[in-house]
Amino acid sequence: MNINCFAHDPDMGCRILEDASGCGEGCPFRKTTAEAKAGQQAAYQQLARLPEEQQQMIADTYYLGMRPWRDAPRKAVGV
């Protein structure tokens, strides 16, 4: 079965869900690689608009102090 989803591994199934029984066309989390990248870029753009102290708190909590959204390419959302 060819499942066009960024999280699908042919050998292991879904890398996101523990129970991959819903993996496939009807999965509510299913995204192509391009859709996943676009979503991440949109999230990075939102993070970059936050005040510096909030950005640092998020970086320290979730990104080991790094801010990957600073290096993310600047591109308009929805393009």
Secondary structure, DSSP 8 states (H G I E B T S, - for coil): -----TTEETTTEESS-S-GGG-STT-TT---HHHHHHHHHHHHHHHHTS-HHHHHHHHHHHSTT--HHHHS----TT-
